[in-house]
Amino acid sequence: MEPFVVAMSSVFCEGFPTETWFVGNSSENSDGIPTTVTFISLNRNVVGSSSCMSLRNLVRDLNLETSQTVFVGPYLDEEDKNRFRTDYNIFNLGTMTLPFDIPGSAFHKARMAVKRLANILAVCARKSKARMAAGEEPTCLIDFWMQPIVAEAASGNPPPPHSRDEEIGGFLFDFLFAAQDASTSSLLWAVTQLESKPDVLRRVREEVGSIWTPESNALITVDQLAEMKYTLNVAREVVRYRPPATMVPHVAAVDFPLTKTYTVPKGTIVFPSVFDSSFQGFTEPDRFDPDRFSEARKEDQVFKRNFLAFGWGSHQCVGQRYALNHLVLFIAMFSTLLDFKRVRSDGCDEIVYCPTISPKDGCTVFLSRRVAAYPDLTLN
């Protein structure tokens, strides 16, 4: 498999300049869409120092750039990325306030920020259509999406419904929102659980070390990723144990028989608790136990009605494969390249909403380099 993206940039977190490698590999699903990308952040000023750092802001910003790279690739310049980061933060703040759409309110500012972000993404759609019409190779998700739309126009057919640049910009924002905050939550909880479960961390490191080593200076391939079965189980257990979106409202389109004795009437707004369902049915549900997803136990199948972090049935998240691959790669590289120790404080593991769930302390850790040298990862 060919590498999907390696990009290097400089970002700042808590005032420390951070050299950041966004590292990924491409795999394609049946529709030809890249599904695997991740990153590892190596802070040369903080790693190995006496300072501790909260990972939340770093993970949030890097996750945003990672998802931007996957979805719109080369179509955002640095000015757009900076504008995107600022407006996305405004949007996040607005999601946690009362929905009073009054000029000057946080909610109104958030709505205006979303409009600006959608406009930026509409420009990305227009640029992608131009590249695909010129016969260039796709480099990101929007290119794969625009290819059939451009082909329709080239054949003389009317454009497909909802394919105007403005509409696509809105859809892209929905994708970015879904990819961004949920993955930020999962990466933070993965670090907290690995740090507090030494045996789980040891098994992850042993598995990854038998498949990939930083001395190879090579990207983790899709075939290698498929071999990391225990690490995948850890990722699944992170999502079960701390589902990023704890409650997802739905409207019943028809009368829906929820149980043998109760039918939800058509038009009813339903707030299913993804969080509570994750602690029902499973064996010792309050215990973080990746082996519940092993071939021997298959609790994701046995209790599939309770494993709702990615939805169920026709409402399953279309990005769940991307999310799990992203999380597995992060766990593999983070645990291999770094030693990390939580800075414990009262209530540090309490859940806060921002807007997906996060550890109260933002996952504050000491970091130190675990390997003799970081891998030199390039496209060549």
Secondary structure, 3 states (H helix, E strand, C coil): CCEEEEEEEEEEECCEEEEEEEEEECCECCCCCECCCCCEEECCCCCCCCCCEEHHHHHHHHHHHHHHHHHHHHHCCHHHHHHHHHHHHHHHHHHCCCCCCCCCCHHHHHHHHHHHHHHHHHHHHHHHHHHHHCCCCCCCHHHHHHHHHHHHHHCCCCCCCCCCHHHHHHHHHHHHHHHHHHHHHHHHHHHHHHHHCHHHHHHHHHHHHHHCCHHHCCCCCHHHHHHCHHHHHHHHHHHHHCCCCCECCEECCCCEECCCCCEECCCCEECCEHHHHCCCCCCCCCCCCHHHHCCCCCHHHHCCCCCCCCCCHHHCCCCHHHHHHHHHHHHHHHHHHEEEEECCCCCCCCEEECCCEEECCCCEEEEEECCCCCCCCCCC
